[in-house]
């Protein structure tokens, strides 16, 4: 069975992959025969209840669904699965949150191979991603939910299928995936208009499939419209963020959200021809993004919005991800968008600049904090928006600080089994800039970055006197050692260590290491200059930080 890369809110920059959420799963196998029998997939949902409750054979009775005390904006999802991990990690993504994350208000009742997942505080109908992570594999589907709905699904022999009265509308994405070509298999290969031709052909096939499917299963006009928007913005997303990055050894390519201007400039220079950006981007205007319904129902809208603003709508000669460029983008968003679309646009802009290391240095740090504070005055009542901005602000405020003694003395182990501390490593590198790379053997993006960025790192080691320190947060020492042997051309006993207690160590807690890969830059005085640097794959942004670190004066 083939592999499929499912990417949620992936941010990619020129030569840099920032992974917010990356899921690797086997492609869901939805055959053509299933496509022709979806409407019949409404057989009785099998239930399993404890003996003492055998007289309550209906889930509705057991859960007292008709009680007046129960919230009305509730969705009940009834599941049956031969993979119990599905129920432990259902991952029902809520796109109304700032960057989308699993719905927070969920209750689970699990009985053997069946479960009841109850979602509350869903104010209006919406399309949600269903990304259950089983013990055997991960799955991907879309399901349309509305307050007081009941949705049924079954996972058997590593296949997911929706059943019940709304089976056809919810099985659409499974059938679409099985019966149409994939954008991930059609990468950019040196000519943007040829790339556009390829992905346009894919888009047309997906639209044709939707038309046939909607007619065959009599999908409502509302559901059909939502899927049309999903397909449209998926196409726009692939236009503005060409698939240029190959994911490890998989035969798939992922989107790069900041590479388009570089590709255009490169083609203009090499081909000695004019490049019509408007033609390439379908002559889209701001009006095409004044669509709250699309924003609510497809993350492709969110993925592409700021990329179009940054690379097409905003006309500025300022350096990318500079203060001047941030101001230009902010003014444009405030002038052209309102309400939730405006709030998301500003929030995503802040997130993007933060991840590019913009807040490094006293001037940009203070400016970014002021932008966040102003933004919080507008969105403070929106919990997911407020929480994310406060996290960013808290992290920015840790730039330019000294680690505590307990953090510096956190225990680390080298490949020979010797126990040391980060302070021991720093003591031998007093005249060097240090970059600490937090990673793990099971983290595919981490391993990929270690392998692919070696030439760049080697150059910085020589030209900028940079020392690279790899700290694994693995809980299994043998897996760390095994991966170290596989990466012997990149890791060795003088630069690779296992962090004892991993994320629970004093060092990880001091630096708020809650996701990896994570890059922390220290100056020659062992001061944390930037606590969450861009990936070294983003060579321009990363080298800029290293250059500044060499001559920087710590912020007072």
Secondary structure as UniProt FT lines:
FT   STRAND          3..8
FT   STRAND          11..13
FT   TURN            14..15
FT   STRAND          16..18
FT   STRAND          21..26
FT   HELIX           32..35
FT   TURN            36..37
FT   HELIX           38..40
FT   HELIX           51..53
FT   TURN            54..55
FT   HELIX           59..63
FT   TURN            64..66
FT   TURN            68..69
FT   STRAND          75..81
FT   HELIX           85..88
FT   STRAND          92..94
FT   TURN            95..96
FT   STRAND          101..102
FT   STRAND          106..111
FT   TURN            112..113
FT   STRAND          114..119
FT   STRAND          126..130
FT   STRAND          141..145
FT   TURN            147..148
FT   STRAND          150..156
FT   TURN            157..158
FT   STRAND          159..163
FT   TURN            165..166
FT   HELIX           167..170
FT   HELIX           172..179
FT   HELIX           183..185
FT   HELIX           192..216
FT   TURN            217..218
FT   HELIX           221..240
FT   STRAND          243..246
FT   TURN            248..249
FT   STRAND          253..255
FT   TURN            257..258
FT   HELIX           260..271
FT   HELIX           277..280
FT   TURN            281..283
FT   HELIX           286..289
FT   HELIX           292..297
FT   HELIX           299..308
FT   HELIX           309..313
FT   TURN            320..321
FT   HELIX           323..336
FT   HELIX           339..355
FT   TURN            356..359
FT   HELIX           362..379
FT   TURN            380..381
FT   HELIX           383..396
FT   TURN            397..398
FT   STRAND          401..402
FT   HELIX           405..408
FT   STRAND          411..413
FT   TURN            415..416
FT   STRAND          419..421
FT   HELIX           422..427
FT   TURN            430..431
FT   STRAND          433..439
FT   TURN            441..442
FT   HELIX           444..452
FT   HELIX           454..463
FT   STRAND          466..472
FT   HELIX           477..486
FT   TURN            487..490
FT   TURN            493..495
FT   STRAND          496..499
FT   TURN            500..501
FT   HELIX           502..504
FT   HELIX           506..510
FT   TURN            511..512
FT   STRAND          518..522
FT   TURN            524..525
FT   STRAND          527..530
FT   TURN            536..537
FT   HELIX           539..551
//
